[in-house]
Amino acid sequence: MAEHDNTTHFGYKTVAENDKAGMVRGVFDSVADKYDVMNDLMSFGVHRLWKRFAVELAGVRRGQAVLDLASGTGDLADKFATLVGPEGSVVMSDINNAMLSNGRNRMLDRGHGGNVVYCQIDAESIPFPDNSFDLVTIAFGLRNVTHKEAALASMYRVLKPGGRALVLEFSKPTTKPLAKLYDAYSFGLLPAMGKWVAKDADSYRYLAESIRMHPDQDTLKGMMETVGFERCDVHNLTGGIVAVHRGFKL
């Protein structure tokens, strides 16, 4: 929607921009306790491979500082905390308190301590100084942000020169047969699984719709370049159902 009318998309619905964050919060309050189980069911476990690829692409080294936005239950933050070691630091963050609380408990269960801090953060206005992090990541969270350009610009601002950002997100299948199959799965099986496992079909229907409203690979790459990222590249996974976008602050 045009920016001047102060509306945006919540799935396929048109809503007031000021209402979207609260509506998204309601979705994740609802699904927080079943989030990991549903991720495994929805992706048949493949989300673990997508995240592993993103972590490898990030190239994190010991002693570095990492900001993980929309951390959820901490799959990426868990790996980063091990890679940066005690000399490094990981900020595990989410805009949703229920998700962040679950993620913090899981990180403590995994044995992470002093090199991880937990912050409730809105990706559109990251509350850290310029040039703070070697790496900023957001996995399966950007599509829920109201102003995606603002979030990307905020990520760019807090990166150190030489740092990089990674966006792991659902994207557009690269072939028509796969796109048709994916649509049938997303709007048929996915809400049914949500109703059965999480007792919440509507939230998973929103998640399917939010994926379709998210910018495609080339559009998102262009958005990253517009806010200043350089040497941007795109890595399609599982036929483009998911893509990793990477950009550098030089």
N, C-alpha and C positions, 0 to 999 in steps of 0.2 A: 504494500500500500504506500501511497505517497506520504512523505514525512509530515507535510503541512497539516494533514487532517488528524494527526496524533493517534492513529490507529496502527495496529500490527496484527500479525497472525498468531493464533493459539491453535496449532494444528490447522484445520481448514476453516476455523472460525475467524471472523474479524472482530477484534476486541480493542478496547482502549489501551494505549501503551502503558499507562499507569497501573492497569489491572493485570498485565501478563505475569509479572514476577510473582505475585501472590497466587495466581492460578497454577503456575509451574511448581511453586512451593507445595501447593496442595497435592499435586501429582506425586511428588517425591516423599512427602510425609506419608502418603498412603502406601507406597511401594517399598519404603526403606528396609523394613524387616525381611522382605522376601527378595531383595535386590540381587544378591549373589545367586540364589537358586534360579531366579528368572533369567539372569544373564546366561547361565549355563544351558537352560532349556531353550531359550530363544535362539541362541547361536549354535546349539549342539556342541558347546564347549569351545568353538572356534575363536571366541572372543579372547581367549587366553593366548592364542597364536598371534592375533592382531596386536595385542598389547606387547607381547614379546618382541615382535618386529619393531614396534615403535621405540621400545627401550633400546634395542640394538642400534637403531638409526640415530638415536639421541647422542650417542658417543660420550656418555657421562664419565668423568674421571674422578679419582680420589681428590678430596679437598674442595670440590666445586659446590656452588649454591644453586639449588633447584627449587622452583615454585611449581607445584602441581595444582592447577585449578580444576574445579569440579571433580575432586578426587574420588567421590563416592566412597567405596569401602577400601580404597587404598591400593589397588593392584599395581599401579605404576609407582606410587610413592614407596611401596614396600621394596621394589627392585632398586629404586634410586637411593634409598637410605643405605642399602648394602653397598652399592657401587661407590658412593661418595665417602664412605667410611666415617670414623669419628671426627676427622678433621673437617669434613664437609657438613652441609646442612640441607634439610628438605623441609619446605613449608607445605604441609598437606592442608588443602583448603576446600571449602564448598560453600555455596550460598545458603544451603539448606542445613539447618541445625540437626535435624534427625539423621540425615545422611552422614554428617560430619561426626556425630556421636558414635554411630555404628562403626564408621571407619576408624576412629580413634581407638575404640575397644579392640577392633581386629588388629590394628598395628601393635598395640600393647601385647596382645596374645601372641603375635609373631616375634616378640622380643625386642622391638625397637624402643629406644630410650632417648638419650640426650641429643641426638642429632636430628630429631624430628620435632617440629612445632606445629600446632593446629590452630587455624584461623578461619573464622567465618568471613568469607570475602565475596564481594560482587565483582565479577570479572570485568565489568565496565569501568570500574574505578578502583584499581588495585592500590591498597594503602601502603605502598613501599616507595622509597626514594628512587629516582632515576638510577639506572646502571647498577642494580642490586644483584642480578642473577645471571648465572652462566647459561641456564636453560629454563624456559617456561613451557609447560605442557598443559593441554586441555584435551581430555579424552571423553568423547560422547557427551559433551556439555555445551559446545558452542551453539548447537541448533536450538537450545533452550534460552539463549540470551536474546533480550529484546533488541539491543543495538549491537550487532556483531562487529561493525567497524569500530565502535568505541572500545569493545573488548580487545580487538586486535591491536589497536593503537596503544592501549594500556599495557598490553603484553610487550609491545615493542619498546615502550618508554622504560620499563623496569629492567630490560635486558642490558647487560654490559656490552660494550663494543666487542665484537667477536663472538657474542652469544647467539643462541638460536632458539627458535620456537617451533614446537610440534603441535599440530592439530590432528588428532585421530578422531574421525567422525564417519558416520554413515554417509554415503554419497550416491552416485547414480550408476546403476549397472551399465556395463559397456556394450551389451548385446540385447536386442529386443526379446529373444526367447527367455533370457535370464530375467529381464525386467518383468515380463508377464508372470513367470513363476514366482518371482519375489513379491509382486502385488497380491497374488492369490494367497501366499503365505501370510503377508503382513496384515491383510484386512479380513482374513478368515481364521487361520489357525492362531495367530498371535493374540487377538482379544480373547479367544476361547481359552488359551493357556493362562492368560491373566485372570480370567474369571475363576478358573479351576484352582490355580496355585495361590494367587495373591488376593482372590476374592474381589477383583477390581478390573473388569473388562474395559471400563471407560478410560482409565489411565493408560492402558496399553494401546487402545485405539488412538489416543492422543500421540503416543510415542511414534506409532506408525505414520500418522499424518505429519508430525513434525519433521520426520525424515524426508518426506516428499517435498516439504516446503523449504528445506535447506538448500543453499546454493550448490550447484554442481561443481565438479572439479575445477574447471577453468575459471568460473566466476569467483570461487573462493580464493584461488591463486591470485587473481586480479585484485581482490580486496586486500590481500596481504601486501601486495606490491604497492598499492595506493597509500597505505599507512607507513611505508618506508622499508619493508623487508626486501632484501636482495637475495639473489641466487636461489629463488624459490623453486622447489621441485615437488612433484606429486607422485605418490606410490600407490597404485591401485591394488587392493587385496580382495580376494574372492570375487573376481570379475567386476570390481568397481562397487560392490555392495558397501565396501568400506574403503576409505582412502586416508593416507597419511600425507598431510601437507607440512613441508618444512621450509622455514625462511630464516635468514641470517641478518643480524645487525652488524654491519661492517664499519 
